[in-house]
């Protein structure tokens, strides 16, 4: 049976900015890495939960992702990748 690995959101950085309509939004960016090896995971899918419309991003070759125009406040994300 395949050993399951955890995915760790590493270096999750939040940069706050202000939208033109004075609604507070932010940019969320980070890197998805393997918990044990700490190697970046390209092709992982990150979904912002409870958003309307739905927002998702995929990691690049270096495991990096970026969401823009996310409302300021506590947010939940789901990270998935085939084989994990």
ChimeraX commands (.cxc) that place a marker at each C-alpha (Angstrom):
marker #1 position 0.00,0.00,0.00 radius 0.5
marker #1 position 1.23,3.44,-0.90 radius 0.5
marker #1 position 2.40,5.56,1.96 radius 0.5
marker #1 position 0.40,8.75,2.24 radius 0.5
marker #1 position 2.28,12.02,2.52 radius 0.5
marker #1 position 1.08,15.26,3.98 radius 0.5
marker #1 position 1.29,18.45,2.03 radius 0.5
marker #1 position 2.58,21.49,3.77 radius 0.5
marker #1 position 1.87,25.01,2.71 radius 0.5
marker #1 position 5.24,26.63,3.13 radius 0.5
marker #1 position 5.99,30.30,3.32 radius 0.5
marker #1 position 2.40,31.41,3.01 radius 0.5
marker #1 position 2.70,35.13,2.59 radius 0.5
marker #1 position -0.14,37.58,2.69 radius 0.5
marker #1 position 0.22,41.01,1.18 radius 0.5
marker #1 position -2.58,43.43,1.88 radius 0.5
marker #1 position -3.75,45.88,-0.72 radius 0.5
marker #1 position -6.80,48.02,-1.27 radius 0.5
marker #1 position -9.30,47.72,-4.10 radius 0.5
marker #1 position -10.78,50.68,-5.95 radius 0.5
marker #1 position -14.17,50.23,-4.28 radius 0.5
marker #1 position -12.52,50.45,-0.83 radius 0.5
marker #1 position -13.17,46.75,-0.11 radius 0.5
marker #1 position -10.13,45.21,1.58 radius 0.5
marker #1 position -8.56,42.48,-0.50 radius 0.5
marker #1 position -5.25,40.71,-0.35 radius 0.5
marker #1 position -2.88,38.56,-2.38 radius 0.5
marker #1 position -2.10,35.09,-1.04 radius 0.5
marker #1 position 0.97,33.30,-2.31 radius 0.5
marker #1 position 3.08,30.41,-1.15 radius 0.5
marker #1 position 4.86,27.18,-1.97 radius 0.5
marker #1 position 3.55,23.63,-1.66 radius 0.5
marker #1 position 6.23,21.18,-0.52 radius 0.5
marker #1 position 6.39,17.51,0.50 radius 0.5
marker #1 position 6.31,17.31,4.29 radius 0.5
marker #1 position 9.15,14.79,4.60 radius 0.5
marker #1 position 11.54,15.76,1.81 radius 0.5
marker #1 position 10.70,19.50,1.71 radius 0.5
marker #1 position 10.90,19.34,-2.12 radius 0.5
marker #1 position 8.46,21.58,-4.06 radius 0.5
marker #1 position 5.44,19.86,-5.60 radius 0.5
marker #1 position 4.67,21.08,-9.13 radius 0.5
marker #1 position 1.13,20.52,-10.38 radius 0.5
marker #1 position -0.62,20.56,-6.98 radius 0.5
marker #1 position -4.09,22.13,-7.00 radius 0.5
marker #1 position -5.04,24.73,-4.39 radius 0.5
marker #1 position -8.75,25.57,-3.96 radius 0.5
marker #1 position -10.07,28.52,-1.97 radius 0.5
marker #1 position -12.99,27.03,-0.06 radius 0.5
marker #1 position -16.32,28.82,0.37 radius 0.5
marker #1 position -15.65,31.37,-2.37 radius 0.5
marker #1 position -18.18,32.58,-4.91 radius 0.5
marker #1 position -17.20,32.26,-7.69 radius 0.5
marker #1 position -14.89,29.32,-7.02 radius 0.5
marker #1 position -11.18,30.12,-7.13 radius 0.5
marker #1 position -8.40,27.63,-7.75 radius 0.5
marker #1 position -4.73,27.71,-8.69 radius 0.5
marker #1 position -2.08,25.17,-9.64 radius 0.5
marker #1 position 1.53,25.22,-8.53 radius 0.5
marker #1 position 4.23,25.95,-11.09 radius 0.5
marker #1 position 7.45,23.96,-11.64 radius 0.5
marker #1 position 8.86,25.41,-8.39 radius 0.5
marker #1 position 5.75,24.57,-6.33 radius 0.5
marker #1 position 4.66,28.23,-6.14 radius 0.5
marker #1 position 1.06,29.48,-6.34 radius 0.5
marker #1 position -0.70,32.84,-6.14 radius 0.5
marker #1 position -4.26,34.07,-5.52 radius 0.5
marker #1 position -5.20,37.72,-6.05 radius 0.5
marker #1 position -8.18,39.77,-4.84 radius 0.5
marker #1 position -8.95,37.56,-1.86 radius 0.5
marker #1 position -11.07,39.24,0.86 radius 0.5
marker #1 position -9.08,40.05,3.99 radius 0.5
marker #1 position -9.86,37.68,6.85 radius 0.5
marker #1 position -9.55,34.02,7.70 radius 0.5
marker #1 position -9.70,31.79,4.62 radius 0.5
marker #1 position -9.60,28.00,4.15 radius 0.5
marker #1 position -7.72,26.22,1.39 radius 0.5
marker #1 position -7.71,22.64,0.14 radius 0.5
marker #1 position -4.53,21.27,-1.46 radius 0.5
marker #1 position -4.65,18.12,-3.59 radius 0.5
marker #1 position -2.24,16.28,-5.84 radius 0.5
marker #1 position -2.50,12.96,-7.61 radius 0.5
marker #1 position -0.51,10.35,-5.69 radius 0.5
marker #1 position -0.72,12.14,-2.33 radius 0.5
marker link #1:1,2 radius 0.2
marker link #1:2,3 radius 0.2
marker link #1:3,4 radius 0.2
marker link #1:4,5 radius 0.2
marker link #1:5,6 radius 0.2
marker link #1:6,7 radius 0.2
marker link #1:7,8 radius 0.2
marker link #1:8,9 radius 0.2
marker link #1:9,10 radius 0.2
marker link #1:10,11 radius 0.2
marker link #1:11,12 radius 0.2
marker link #1:12,13 radius 0.2
marker link #1:13,14 radius 0.2
marker link #1:14,15 radius 0.2
marker link #1:15,16 radius 0.2
marker link #1:16,17 radius 0.2
marker link #1:17,18 radius 0.2
marker link #1:18,19 radius 0.2
marker link #1:19,20 radius 0.2
marker link #1:20,21 radius 0.2
marker link #1:21,22 radius 0.2
marker link #1:22,23 radius 0.2
marker link #1:23,24 radius 0.2
marker link #1:24,25 radius 0.2
marker link #1:25,26 radius 0.2
marker link #1:26,27 radius 0.2
marker link #1:27,28 radius 0.2
marker link #1:28,29 radius 0.2
marker link #1:29,30 radius 0.2
marker link #1:30,31 radius 0.2
marker link #1:31,32 radius 0.2
marker link #1:32,33 radius 0.2
marker link #1:33,34 radius 0.2
marker link #1:34,35 radius 0.2
marker link #1:35,36 radius 0.2
marker link #1:36,37 radius 0.2
marker link #1:37,38 radius 0.2
marker link #1:38,39 radius 0.2
marker link #1:39,40 radius 0.2
marker link #1:40,41 radius 0.2
marker link #1:41,42 radius 0.2
marker link #1:42,43 radius 0.2
marker link #1:43,44 radius 0.2
marker link #1:44,45 radius 0.2
marker link #1:45,46 radius 0.2
marker link #1:46,47 radius 0.2
marker link #1:47,48 radius 0.2
marker link #1:48,49 radius 0.2
marker link #1:49,50 radius 0.2
marker link #1:50,51 radius 0.2
marker link #1:51,52 radius 0.2
marker link #1:52,53 radius 0.2
marker link #1:53,54 radius 0.2
marker link #1:54,55 radius 0.2
marker link #1:55,56 radius 0.2
marker link #1:56,57 radius 0.2
marker link #1:57,58 radius 0.2
marker link #1:58,59 radius 0.2
marker link #1:59,60 radius 0.2
marker link #1:60,61 radius 0.2
marker link #1:61,62 radius 0.2
marker link #1:62,63 radius 0.2
marker link #1:63,64 radius 0.2
marker link #1:64,65 radius 0.2
marker link #1:65,66 radius 0.2
marker link #1:66,67 radius 0.2
marker link #1:67,68 radius 0.2
marker link #1:68,69 radius 0.2
marker link #1:69,70 radius 0.2
marker link #1:70,71 radius 0.2
marker link #1:71,72 radius 0.2
marker link #1:72,73 radius 0.2
marker link #1:73,74 radius 0.2
marker link #1:74,75 radius 0.2
marker link #1:75,76 radius 0.2
marker link #1:76,77 radius 0.2
marker link #1:77,78 radius 0.2
marker link #1:78,79 radius 0.2
marker link #1:79,80 radius 0.2
marker link #1:80,81 radius 0.2
marker link #1:81,82 radius 0.2
marker link #1:82,83 radius 0.2
marker link #1:83,84 radius 0.2
view
